[in-house]
């Protein structure tokens, strides 16, 4: 019985995490809308394109079971944790 409880807990956490990702992406959209003078602004369009691509990649990743396993292994190998700063976002590489 404990195995099913663990699966249910894991599923609930995954659903909550996905909902949080969607909220964060919506928040980024709102920031882009507030920041852009018009929705025809080039930077707004580029931001929107990046958010759409990011969402599509997240969907592709979570619906690809072998991809998830490879990502888990890669994250484990890199010893990345939730508290790791996203320094790569600051880089121009």
SULKA-V902013 format. One record per residue. N is the residue number from 1. PHI is phi in degrees with one decimal (999 if undefined). OMEGA is omega as a letter, one per 30 degrees, with the letter a starting at -180 (none if undefined). D_CENTER is the distance of its C-alpha to the mean C-alpha in Angstrom with 1 decimal. Layout:
n	phi	omega	d_center
N	PHI	OMEGA	D_CENTER
N	PHI	OMEGA	D_CENTER
This chain:
n	phi	omega	d_center
1	999	a	31.9
2	-64.0	l	29.7
3	-62.5	l	27.7
4	-65.0	l	26.8
5	-62.0	l	25.9
6	-65.5	l	23.5
7	-65.4	l	21.9
8	-62.4	l	21.8
9	-61.6	l	20.3
10	-63.6	l	17.6
11	-64.2	l	16.9
12	-62.5	l	16.9
13	-64.3	a	14.4
14	-64.2	l	12.0
15	-64.2	l	12.7
16	-63.3	l	12.4
17	-61.7	l	9.0
18	-64.5	l	7.9
19	-61.4	l	10.2
20	-65.2	l	8.8
21	-63.3	l	5.4
22	-61.4	l	8.0
23	-61.9	l	10.3
24	-64.2	l	8.4
25	-65.3	l	8.1
26	-63.8	l	11.7
27	-61.4	l	12.6
28	-62.2	l	11.8
29	-63.0	l	13.9
30	-62.6	l	16.6
31	-61.1	l	16.8
32	-63.1	l	17.2
33	-65.2	l	19.8
34	-67.7	a	21.6
35	-76.4	a	21.7
36	-84.1	l	22.9
37	-63.4	l	26.6
38	-145.9	l	26.2
39	-75.5	l	23.7
40	-91.3	l	25.6
41	-60.7	a	24.7
42	-59.2	a	23.5
43	-66.0	l	20.7
44	-63.5	l	19.5
45	-62.5	l	19.5
46	-65.0	l	17.7
47	-62.3	l	14.9
48	-58.9	l	14.7
49	-58.4	a	14.8
50	-66.6	l	11.9
51	-65.7	l	9.7
52	-63.5	l	11.1
53	-64.8	l	10.6
54	-60.0	l	6.9
55	-61.4	l	6.9
56	-60.8	l	9.7
57	-67.2	l	8.4
58	-63.5	l	5.8
59	-61.5	l	9.1
60	-58.9	a	11.2
61	-64.6	a	9.8
62	-76.9	l	10.2
63	-96.7	a	13.5
64	-112.7	a	14.9
65	-59.3	a	16.5
66	-69.0	l	17.9
67	-64.2	l	14.7
68	-62.4	a	13.2
69	-61.7	l	16.5
70	-66.4	l	16.5
71	-65.1	l	13.1
72	-58.9	l	14.5
73	-63.6	a	17.7
74	-62.7	l	16.3
75	-64.5	l	14.5
76	-64.0	a	17.7
77	-62.3	a	19.9
78	-85.5	a	18.3
79	54.1	l	18.6
80	-86.7	l	15.3
81	-121.2	l	14.8
82	-61.3	a	12.7
83	-90.4	l	15.3
84	-69.8	l	15.0
85	-65.7	a	14.9
86	-89.3	a	12.7
87	-61.0	a	16.0
88	-62.9	l	14.8
89	-71.2	a	13.5
90	-84.3	a	17.1
91	-82.8	l	18.6
92	-95.3	a	20.0
93	-74.5	none	20.0
